[in-house]
Amino acid sequence: MKTLFLHYRNSKLACIKFGEGREPLLCFHGYGLDKNSFLMFENCLGAQYTLYSFDLFAHGQSVWGHGDSALSPKVWSEMIDEFLEQEQINEFSIMAYSMGGKMALTAYEYFSKRVKKLILIAPDGIKTSFWYSAATYPGILSKFFKFTVYNPSYYFKILKVFKFFKLIDQGILKFADNEMNSPSKRERVYFSWMIHRNIIPSKEIIVEKLNASSTEIIFVTGRYDKIMQSKDIATFADKIKNAKHYVLDSGHTSLLKNLAKEENIKFINYV
């Protein structure tokens, strides 16, 4: 395993490189994880692929040098382009989980002619939750969210109201509660969401490009996932002529680990 860095303006993108395969596979993790979360796939994918697993901003060793200013899709594409040039990569595939899904889909918009395969695991970027939009939309709600990050008593009072009236699924509430239960986690939530708030893939353009290309796209979702629900992914996948969609008996947080099991990797026929 080798650690790589791309320095771009005032920012730094960190990545680990592992596997011995001839085909490059760029990997983007989910919220709260880091570049090491894809190491579990080395045994099953490393013979075919050389994997490049990135830290997204506000995670791991990657550094966004612009405070809570938003990363633009154009800048993201420029960073990926420089990385591909740095590593002398022409054609490649992409594997992404959860929040990494919108990073992958945005990269596909810019590099569609160079992407051989898309493997999207419970991807964000297809249907964004109301609560995510409320927290990151410019204006009063965004300011209120920042206030609750540094004054969490208000957040937990609101959470109690949601629990009492059963306004949100209990699984989502548990996930939200866990990600806001310490100062460092609350700051990560704020900066992660604010930095990536403008990374909004154009689903129409992506569908059009996929249907006009030979790029293979595989969706993997969890039957019990309440954060990125299978039905929403299925609706999107139905618009793509060559899409494959596999549903595993899993929730959101355990999906990546379950996918790495030998029987599931064989089932979705990656290699």
Secondary structure as a PSIPRED ss2 file (coil, helix, strand):
# PSIPRED VFORMAT (PSIPRED V4.0)

   1 M C   1.000  0.000  0.000
   2 K E   0.000  0.000  1.000
   3 T E   0.000  0.000  1.000
   4 L E   0.000  0.000  1.000
   5 F E   0.000  0.000  1.000
   6 L E   0.000  0.000  1.000
   7 H E   0.000  0.000  1.000
   8 Y E   0.000  0.000  1.000
   9 R C   1.000  0.000  0.000
  10 N C   1.000  0.000  0.000
  11 S E   0.000  0.000  1.000
  12 K E   0.000  0.000  1.000
  13 L E   0.000  0.000  1.000
  14 A E   0.000  0.000  1.000
  15 C E   0.000  0.000  1.000
  16 I E   0.000  0.000  1.000
  17 K E   0.000  0.000  1.000
  18 F E   0.000  0.000  1.000
  19 G C   1.000  0.000  0.000
  20 E C   1.000  0.000  0.000
  21 G C   1.000  0.000  0.000
  22 R C   1.000  0.000  0.000
  23 E E   0.000  0.000  1.000
  24 P E   0.000  0.000  1.000
  25 L E   0.000  0.000  1.000
  26 L E   0.000  0.000  1.000
  27 C E   0.000  0.000  1.000
  28 F E   0.000  0.000  1.000
  29 H C   1.000  0.000  0.000
  30 G C   1.000  0.000  0.000
  31 Y C   1.000  0.000  0.000
  32 G C   1.000  0.000  0.000
  33 L C   1.000  0.000  0.000
  34 D C   1.000  0.000  0.000
  35 K H   0.000  1.000  0.000
  36 N H   0.000  1.000  0.000
  37 S H   0.000  1.000  0.000
  38 F H   0.000  1.000  0.000
  39 L H   0.000  1.000  0.000
  40 M H   0.000  1.000  0.000
  41 F H   0.000  1.000  0.000
  42 E H   0.000  1.000  0.000
  43 N H   0.000  1.000  0.000
  44 C H   0.000  1.000  0.000
  45 L H   0.000  1.000  0.000
  46 G C   1.000  0.000  0.000
  47 A C   1.000  0.000  0.000
  48 Q C   1.000  0.000  0.000
  49 Y E   0.000  0.000  1.000
  50 T E   0.000  0.000  1.000
  51 L E   0.000  0.000  1.000
  52 Y E   0.000  0.000  1.000
  53 S E   0.000  0.000  1.000
  54 F E   0.000  0.000  1.000
  55 D C   1.000  0.000  0.000
  56 L C   1.000  0.000  0.000
  57 F C   1.000  0.000  0.000
  58 A C   1.000  0.000  0.000
  59 H C   1.000  0.000  0.000
  60 G C   1.000  0.000  0.000
  61 Q C   1.000  0.000  0.000
  62 S C   1.000  0.000  0.000
  63 V E   0.000  0.000  1.000
  64 W C   1.000  0.000  0.000
  65 G C   1.000  0.000  0.000
  66 H C   1.000  0.000  0.000
  67 G C   1.000  0.000  0.000
  68 D C   1.000  0.000  0.000
  69 S C   1.000  0.000  0.000
  70 A C   1.000  0.000  0.000
  71 L C   1.000  0.000  0.000
  72 S C   1.000  0.000  0.000
  73 P H   0.000  1.000  0.000
  74 K H   0.000  1.000  0.000
  75 V H   0.000  1.000  0.000
  76 W H   0.000  1.000  0.000
  77 S H   0.000  1.000  0.000
  78 E H   0.000  1.000  0.000
  79 M H   0.000  1.000  0.000
  80 I H   0.000  1.000  0.000
  81 D H   0.000  1.000  0.000
  82 E H   0.000  1.000  0.000
  83 F H   0.000  1.000  0.000
  84 L H   0.000  1.000  0.000
  85 E H   0.000  1.000  0.000
  86 Q H   0.000  1.000  0.000
  87 E C   1.000  0.000  0.000
  88 Q C   1.000  0.000  0.000
  89 I C   1.000  0.000  0.000
  90 N C   1.000  0.000  0.000
  91 E C   1.000  0.000  0.000
  92 F E   0.000  0.000  1.000
  93 S E   0.000  0.000  1.000
  94 I E   0.000  0.000  1.000
  95 M E   0.000  0.000  1.000
  96 A E   0.000  0.000  1.000
  97 Y E   0.000  0.000  1.000
  98 S C   1.000  0.000  0.000
  99 M C   1.000  0.000  0.000
 100 G H   0.000  1.000  0.000
 101 G H   0.000  1.000  0.000
 102 K H   0.000  1.000  0.000
 103 M H   0.000  1.000  0.000
 104 A H   0.000  1.000  0.000
 105 L H   0.000  1.000  0.000
 106 T H   0.000  1.000  0.000
 107 A H   0.000  1.000  0.000
 108 Y H   0.000  1.000  0.000
 109 E H   0.000  1.000  0.000
 110 Y H   0.000  1.000  0.000
 111 F H   0.000  1.000  0.000
 112 S H   0.000  1.000  0.000
 113 K H   0.000  1.000  0.000
 114 R H   0.000  1.000  0.000
 115 V E   0.000  0.000  1.000
 116 K E   0.000  0.000  1.000
 117 K E   0.000  0.000  1.000
 118 L E   0.000  0.000  1.000
 119 I E   0.000  0.000  1.000
 120 L E   0.000  0.000  1.000
 121 I E   0.000  0.000  1.000
 122 A C   1.000  0.000  0.000
 123 P C   1.000  0.000  0.000
 124 D C   1.000  0.000  0.000
 125 G C   1.000  0.000  0.000
 126 I C   1.000  0.000  0.000
 127 K C   1.000  0.000  0.000
 128 T C   1.000  0.000  0.000
 129 S C   1.000  0.000  0.000
 130 F H   0.000  1.000  0.000
 131 W H   0.000  1.000  0.000
 132 Y H   0.000  1.000  0.000
 133 S H   0.000  1.000  0.000
 134 A H   0.000  1.000  0.000
 135 A H   0.000  1.000  0.000
 136 T H   0.000  1.000  0.000
 137 Y C   1.000  0.000  0.000
 138 P C   1.000  0.000  0.000
 139 G C   1.000  0.000  0.000
 140 I H   0.000  1.000  0.000
 141 L H   0.000  1.000  0.000
 142 S H   0.000  1.000  0.000
 143 K H   0.000  1.000  0.000
 144 F H   0.000  1.000  0.000
 145 F H   0.000  1.000  0.000
 146 K H   0.000  1.000  0.000
 147 F H   0.000  1.000  0.000
 148 T H   0.000  1.000  0.000
 149 V H   0.000  1.000  0.000
 150 Y H   0.000  1.000  0.000
 151 N C   1.000  0.000  0.000
 152 P H   0.000  1.000  0.000
 153 S H   0.000  1.000  0.000
 154 Y H   0.000  1.000  0.000
 155 Y H   0.000  1.000  0.000
 156 F H   0.000  1.000  0.000
 157 K H   0.000  1.000  0.000
 158 I H   0.000  1.000  0.000
 159 L H   0.000  1.000  0.000
 160 K H   0.000  1.000  0.000
 161 V H   0.000  1.000  0.000
 162 F H   0.000  1.000  0.000
 163 K H   0.000  1.000  0.000
 164 F H   0.000  1.000  0.000
 165 F H   0.000  1.000  0.000
 166 K C   1.000  0.000  0.000
 167 L C   1.000  0.000  0.000
 168 I C   1.000  0.000  0.000
 169 D C   1.000  0.000  0.000
 170 Q H   0.000  1.000  0.000
 171 G H   0.000  1.000  0.000
 172 I H   0.000  1.000  0.000
 173 L H   0.000  1.000  0.000
 174 K H   0.000  1.000  0.000
 175 F H   0.000  1.000  0.000
 176 A H   0.000  1.000  0.000
 177 D H   0.000  1.000  0.000
 178 N H   0.000  1.000  0.000
 179 E C   1.000  0.000  0.000
 180 M C   1.000  0.000  0.000
 181 N C   1.000  0.000  0.000
 182 S C   1.000  0.000  0.000
 183 P H   0.000  1.000  0.000
 184 S H   0.000  1.000  0.000
 185 K H   0.000  1.000  0.000
 186 R H   0.000  1.000  0.000
 187 E H   0.000  1.000  0.000
 188 R H   0.000  1.000  0.000
 189 V H   0.000  1.000  0.000
 190 Y H   0.000  1.000  0.000
 191 F H   0.000  1.000  0.000
 192 S H   0.000  1.000  0.000
 193 W H   0.000  1.000  0.000
 194 M H   0.000  1.000  0.000
 195 I H   0.000  1.000  0.000
 196 H C   1.000  0.000  0.000
 197 R C   1.000  0.000  0.000
 198 N C   1.000  0.000  0.000
 199 I C   1.000  0.000  0.000
 200 I C   1.000  0.000  0.000
 201 P C   1.000  0.000  0.000
 202 S C   1.000  0.000  0.000
 203 K H   0.000  1.000  0.000
 204 E H   0.000  1.000  0.000
 205 I H   0.000  1.000  0.000
 206 I H   0.000  1.000  0.000
 207 V H   0.000  1.000  0.000
 208 E H   0.000  1.000  0.000
 209 K H   0.000  1.000  0.000
 210 L H   0.000  1.000  0.000
 211 N H   0.000  1.000  0.000
 212 A C   1.000  0.000  0.000
 213 S C   1.000  0.000  0.000
 214 S C   1.000  0.000  0.000
 215 T C   1.000  0.000  0.000
 216 E E   0.000  0.000  1.000
 217 I E   0.000  0.000  1.000
 218 I E   0.000  0.000  1.000
 219 F E   0.000  0.000  1.000
 220 V E   0.000  0.000  1.000
 221 T E   0.000  0.000  1.000
 222 G E   0.000  0.000  1.000
 223 R C   1.000  0.000  0.000
 224 Y C   1.000  0.000  0.000
 225 D C   1.000  0.000  0.000
 226 K C   1.000  0.000  0.000
 227 I C   1.000  0.000  0.000
 228 M C   1.000  0.000  0.000
 229 Q C   1.000  0.000  0.000
 230 S H   0.000  1.000  0.000
 231 K H   0.000  1.000  0.000
 232 D H   0.000  1.000  0.000
 233 I H   0.000  1.000  0.000
 234 A H   0.000  1.000  0.000
 235 T H   0.000  1.000  0.000
 236 F H   0.000  1.000  0.000
 237 A H   0.000  1.000  0.000
 238 D C   1.000  0.000  0.000
 239 K C   1.000  0.000  0.000
 240 I C   1.000  0.000  0.000
 241 K C   1.000  0.000  0.000
 242 N C   1.000  0.000  0.000
 243 A C   1.000  0.000  0.000
 244 K E   0.000  0.000  1.000
 245 H E   0.000  0.000  1.000
 246 Y E   0.000  0.000  1.000
 247 V E   0.000  0.000  1.000
 248 L E   0.000  0.000  1.000
 249 D C   1.000  0.000  0.000
 250 S C   1.000  0.000  0.000
 251 G C   1.000  0.000  0.000
 252 H C   1.000  0.000  0.000
 253 T C   1.000  0.000  0.000
 254 S C   1.000  0.000  0.000
 255 L H   0.000  1.000  0.000
 256 L H   0.000  1.000  0.000
 257 K H   0.000  1.000  0.000
 258 N H   0.000  1.000  0.000
 259 L H   0.000  1.000  0.000
 260 A C   1.000  0.000  0.000
 261 K C   1.000  0.000  0.000
 262 E H   0.000  1.000  0.000
 263 E H   0.000  1.000  0.000
 264 N H   0.000  1.000  0.000
 265 I H   0.000  1.000  0.000
 266 K H   0.000  1.000  0.000
 267 F H   0.000  1.000  0.000
 268 I H   0.000  1.000  0.000
 269 N C   1.000  0.000  0.000
 270 Y C   1.000  0.000  0.000
 271 V C   1.000  0.000  0.000
